[in-house]
């Protein structure tokens, strides 16, 4: 067929989930920086929480990538 578009919407869905992951990481570290700026002595408590939030957010983005290729 002339003029038809072939492809998969799965990769568009992954692109949207990657944007969501980027926004999530930005929000996690914005909250971390804000908390440390307000109370520098709380850095030892907030830093592991921030890295846990980073890991969970990135894990969801990687899971979206896996599902994009599995469902293709």
SULTALIN-V513357 format. One record per run of one state. SS is the DSSP state (@ for helix, = for strand, . for the rest). FROM is the first residue (numbers start at 1). TO is the last residue. Records with the same first field share a line. If there is no record, write none. Layout:
SS=FROM-TO / FROM-TO
//
This chain:
.=1-9 / 39-39 / 71-72
@=10-38 / 40-70
//
